[in-house]
Amino acid sequence: MTPSKDQILTALEGAVKRSAADGTELVYMGVRDATTRFAENGIHQNMVSADGRAIVRLVKDGRVAVSTTNDLSAEGLDRAITDAMEIASFLAPDEGFPGFANSETAPAVATFFRGTNQCLPERRAGAVADIVSMARAAGVQSSGLFRLTTNRVAVVNSQGTRQFHEETVAELSVSASDDASLGQGWSTGVSHDIAQLDVKSLGRIAVDKAVRSRHPEVIPAGEYTVILEPAAVGQLLLFLGFLAFSGKSFAEGRGVLSGKIGSSVTGANITIEDDPFLSVFPGLPFDYEGVPKRKIVLIENGVARGVAHDRRSAKQAGTESTGHALPADNPRGPYPKNITLLPGNASMDDMIASTPKGLLITHFWYINYLNPMKAQVSGSTRDGTFLIENGKITRPVHNLRATPAILDTFAHAELIGRDRVLYPQYSTALYVPAMKITAMPFVEDKE
Amino acid sequence: MPDIVAIEKAGQFVSERGRKDGAAYCDFRAVAVTAESVRLADGKPDLINRKVSFGYGIRALVNGAWGFAAVSDLGMDSVKATLKEAIEIARASGKLAPAPVQWPVLAPVKGEYKTPVQRDPFGVPLKEKAGFLQQMDEILRRTPGINSTSAFLDFRREEKWFYSSEGSVIRQTIVHSGGGFTAAAKKSRREVGERSFPTSGGQHGAGGYEIITGLGMEAAAPVVAEEAVALLTAPSLPERRTNLILSGDLVSLQIHESIGHPLELDRVFGSERNFSGTSFATTDNLRSLKYASESVTVKADPTAPGGLGTFGYDDEGIPARASALIENGVLVDYLSSRETAARLDRQSTGAMRAESWSDLPLVRMTNINLVPGQGTLDQLIADTPDGVLIATPANWSIDDRRENFQLGGEIAWEIKNGQRGQIFKNAVYSGTTVEFWNSCDRICGPEEWRIWGTPSCGKGQPGQNMRTGQGAAPARFTNVKVGQPA
């Protein structure tokens, strides 16, 4: 039985009151996950799970400790507090601990949709059936994910902070493929409201691309002009975020933007923000310390402007929290979860028509750091890579391995798309346009 | 500790009731996890955390299709509702199943398994653990130039109860311990020399606190610190084709990425196409693909002691057994489940594993062990007139068919006339899976062999982080592209 908002807040407040620590914070994270996966034109995995965990963080004599439990009974929460008290007793005082937040209640955001929350497996199967029909008609295989989650977060602490948020997320990802001809296509969409997901459109994009990318040709490694579809831009932005936008690494001097605030770091047409209030996909209105979120300008017209802070990194950097704390059991420090790259004014047709020779890239796979000091990554193209010649898409090509240094790559953004697309990855929402990059390196990769 | 009587009652109920309610098969898997993480940065606590989690999942096969439901409430009303939901989901799946699941009859399995533990890691006082890590910081900082350190210990105890409608009843207690450290010499953000021990992300295995004391962290620290300082001023590894010797932990990563993943049979059948991708090693290659040189034999072995893929039974109740995947270079089998193995008229290799009670089991790596050859690393280096030795994973990427890869180590040494020479940083190498493994001409012997632990292998949607092992010794590969253009 899923606990109600009042039951959650009452349970957390009771535990905070019973705690013998000098200060106590409890964060509740609950998720109901209904996921249908399909492959080979049929459903092969179909599930629902529900869990809720509480993260206790407390301070006793200046010593800070954390424990986590999914036993939300009074006894379970008290045991977690006892665990944290025992841990604290072994530790030295934490001089960097900024204390718990005393925050105003964050404004409520309309992100809960009953249709998403109550969607039955039959309806998920119906949506998959539409995609499968499209794939079969085109002679390709479809696979993918239709995932509906209901997430609830509450933060209560001994300083009087009391926050609660509930959201639903509907996510559809579609792959289409023809193994005999190596044709591949892919698309993805996300919304809080399942009614806003255009299942047929997403299916059509993936299927059409799989058909168009049949019989790819091998092209040599080297430097190419590339047009990155929004998902490809989003993947680079996500990895830049890991390296550049955390207040923890920034304050410790390890971040790509450390010591560079106010300096030009990439192209003048690049502005990157974290905006939890985007109307297209509003995020959690407060962070896991209960601090209301703020919009942050990270890079403005190519100039480094700021990073995401929690209370600890803000104290270290001599500033204020921006409301970007991750859960206390995460050692990575603050991180922006609603990253946007501001649009330009080019259409996809403009980008292709202005390219004498280049590549159109759907997205990348397995991006990983190659040289973090230079924000350089390595990853292969996937699900549809096409050659552009004399302003037209002429033929599909084999996947290639790109090794871009992300800020340098963005500095070569000749055109930026006017339309943005929401792209979810690793619990981060990226709202990004396509980009035309005049130079991206690809290394030799035999198929 | 959860209520064991209630777990047994729920397990018995599901295993008996599922068939009456229309499931051709169902299973109940309850899991209680206790985990502890102790992390220090620069000798000070960074994160010290304990976690407990309990819940159970019910899997039902109805009309040849699967449904799965998982919750943490063990009350009988909840158990009944969860079974009902799993069956309803399976019925919905059945309306659009790719093909009816083949489910060969399996005799009931009854058993118990416990990881052998000499010293219970949860009985070791936190003060001792934190004190040990503080000592590591002190030792590392004795090396001039070292100005940043981190060290950690991780422990996990997983208790599992498995009941199936076929009558299987299994109880397992699996204990994992791990630890490691990193030493860095930093001059500026871009000028950093960094080394890890025993490997990046530490070494993890099945066992108790004896794993930590056996890692030899204190003894290794001075050498590792010296290497970090040397990397600060080392040049990048220049691009060329040469003989490449990989350290054991890099061979482990290479096995993981280019043998383990491509031989997951669900992946081969396309189950992961939308996320993790597919595999070049399609089933028409079975018993014919010359995957590697004759010196390469690889076994999936969950019975091997001490690995993160060591257990008594997989999450379908299949007893652990060793099975060859590659025999003298030839592809002979896949990692499989009951369902996927049946599609090839084979027996499951017992590789169905779920990260937690709330996750569906998937075909995952167990311990993927490269059978050792002969000799020590020093002897291998001595027998190499020209080449490069790369050690300790630093970066890795491989395409969605597990064919083209680019991996890198923390450090490289030039090898000339059988001796280690200059040190290099940014030590990447690249290749294609079959060509690379066919170029393997020497594997070091048992004295250099160990099962390396990978505590967070991602797969599936929702994403699951599995704990896998790879048995490996240093090995040599010929004519490999190393380095990057200047």
Boltz contact constraints between the chains, C-beta under 6 A:
constraints:
  - contact:
      token1: [A, 33]
      token2: [B, 462]
      max_distance: 6.0
  - contact:
      token1: [A, 37]
      token2: [B, 461]
      max_distance: 6.0
  - contact:
      token1: [A, 39]
      token2: [B, 270]
      max_distance: 6.0
  - contact:
      token1: [A, 39]
      token2: [B, 271]
      max_distance: 6.0
  - contact:
      token1: [A, 39]
      token2: [B, 273]
      max_distance: 6.0
  - contact:
      token1: [A, 40]
      token2: [B, 98]
      max_distance: 6.0
  - contact:
      token1: [A, 40]
      token2: [B, 270]
      max_distance: 6.0
  - contact:
      token1: [A, 42]
      token2: [B, 96]
      max_distance: 6.0
  - contact:
      token1: [A, 42]
      token2: [B, 97]
      max_distance: 6.0
  - contact:
      token1: [A, 42]
      token2: [B, 98]
      max_distance: 6.0
  - contact:
      token1: [A, 43]
      token2: [B, 93]
      max_distance: 6.0
  - contact:
      token1: [A, 43]
      token2: [B, 96]
      max_distance: 6.0
  - contact:
      token1: [A, 44]
      token2: [B, 271]
      max_distance: 6.0
  - contact:
      token1: [A, 45]
      token2: [B, 360]
      max_distance: 6.0
  - contact:
      token1: [A, 46]
      token2: [B, 67]
      max_distance: 6.0
  - contact:
      token1: [A, 46]
      token2: [B, 89]
      max_distance: 6.0
  - contact:
      token1: [A, 46]
      token2: [B, 93]
      max_distance: 6.0
  - contact:
      token1: [A, 47]
      token2: [B, 68]
      max_distance: 6.0
  - contact:
      token1: [A, 47]
      token2: [B, 360]
      max_distance: 6.0
  - contact:
      token1: [A, 48]
      token2: [B, 69]
      max_distance: 6.0
  - contact:
      token1: [A, 49]
      token2: [B, 70]
      max_distance: 6.0
  - contact:
      token1: [A, 49]
      token2: [B, 358]
      max_distance: 6.0
  - contact:
      token1: [A, 50]
      token2: [B, 71]
      max_distance: 6.0
  - contact:
      token1: [A, 51]
      token2: [B, 72]
      max_distance: 6.0
  - contact:
      token1: [A, 51]
      token2: [B, 358]
      max_distance: 6.0
  - contact:
      token1: [A, 66]
      token2: [B, 49]
      max_distance: 6.0
  - contact:
      token1: [A, 67]
      token2: [B, 50]
      max_distance: 6.0
  - contact:
      token1: [A, 68]
      token2: [B, 51]
      max_distance: 6.0
  - contact:
      token1: [A, 69]
      token2: [B, 52]
      max_distance: 6.0
  - contact:
      token1: [A, 70]
      token2: [B, 53]
      max_distance: 6.0
  - contact:
      token1: [A, 70]
      token2: [B, 72]
      max_distance: 6.0
  - contact:
      token1: [A, 83]
      token2: [B, 50]
      max_distance: 6.0
  - contact:
      token1: [A, 87]
      token2: [B, 48]
      max_distance: 6.0
  - contact:
      token1: [A, 90]
      token2: [B, 126]
      max_distance: 6.0
  - contact:
      token1: [A, 90]
      token2: [B, 127]
      max_distance: 6.0
  - contact:
      token1: [A, 91]
      token2: [B, 45]
      max_distance: 6.0
  - contact:
      token1: [A, 121]
      token2: [B, 89]
      max_distance: 6.0
  - contact:
      token1: [A, 121]
      token2: [B, 92]
      max_distance: 6.0
  - contact:
      token1: [A, 122]
      token2: [B, 92]
      max_distance: 6.0
  - contact:
      token1: [A, 125]
      token2: [B, 92]
      max_distance: 6.0
  - contact:
      token1: [A, 125]
      token2: [B, 95]
      max_distance: 6.0
  - contact:
      token1: [A, 125]
      token2: [B, 96]
      max_distance: 6.0
  - contact:
      token1: [A, 128]
      token2: [B, 96]
      max_distance: 6.0
  - contact:
      token1: [A, 129]
      token2: [B, 96]
      max_distance: 6.0
  - contact:
      token1: [A, 143]
      token2: [B, 273]
      max_distance: 6.0
  - contact:
      token1: [A, 143]
      token2: [B, 274]
      max_distance: 6.0
  - contact:
      token1: [A, 144]
      token2: [B, 274]
      max_distance: 6.0
  - contact:
      token1: [A, 145]
      token2: [B, 274]
      max_distance: 6.0
  - contact:
      token1: [A, 145]
      token2: [B, 461]
      max_distance: 6.0
  - contact:
      token1: [A, 173]
      token2: [B, 274]
      max_distance: 6.0
  - contact:
      token1: [A, 175]
      token2: [B, 273]
      max_distance: 6.0
  - contact:
      token1: [A, 175]
      token2: [B, 274]
      max_distance: 6.0
  - contact:
      token1: [A, 253]
      token2: [B, 189]
      max_distance: 6.0
  - contact:
      token1: [A, 258]
      token2: [B, 189]
      max_distance: 6.0
  - contact:
      token1: [A, 329]
      token2: [B, 49]
      max_distance: 6.0
  - contact:
      token1: [A, 331]
      token2: [B, 39]
      max_distance: 6.0
  - contact:
      token1: [A, 331]
      token2: [B, 46]
      max_distance: 6.0
  - contact:
      token1: [A, 331]
      token2: [B, 47]
      max_distance: 6.0
  - contact:
      token1: [A, 365]
      token2: [B, 400]
      max_distance: 6.0
  - contact:
      token1: [A, 366]
      token2: [B, 397]
      max_distance: 6.0
  - contact:
      token1: [A, 366]
      token2: [B, 398]
      max_distance: 6.0
  - contact:
      token1: [A, 368]
      token2: [B, 395]
      max_distance: 6.0
  - contact:
      token1: [A, 368]
      token2: [B, 396]
      max_distance: 6.0
  - contact:
      token1: [A, 368]
      token2: [B, 397]
      max_distance: 6.0
  - contact:
      token1: [A, 369]
      token2: [B, 395]
      max_distance: 6.0
  - contact:
      token1: [A, 370]
      token2: [B, 395]
      max_distance: 6.0
  - contact:
      token1: [A, 373]
      token2: [B, 190]
      max_distance: 6.0
  - contact:
      token1: [A, 378]
      token2: [B, 397]
      max_distance: 6.0
  - contact:
      token1: [A, 378]
      token2: [B, 406]
      max_distance: 6.0
  - contact:
      token1: [A, 379]
      token2: [B, 397]
      max_distance: 6.0
  - contact:
      token1: [A, 380]
      token2: [B, 399]
      max_distance: 6.0
  - contact:
      token1: [A, 382]
      token2: [B, 400]
      max_distance: 6.0
  - contact:
      token1: [A, 445]
      token2: [B, 404]
      max_distance: 6.0
  - contact:
      token1: [A, 446]
      token2: [B, 432]
      max_distance: 6.0
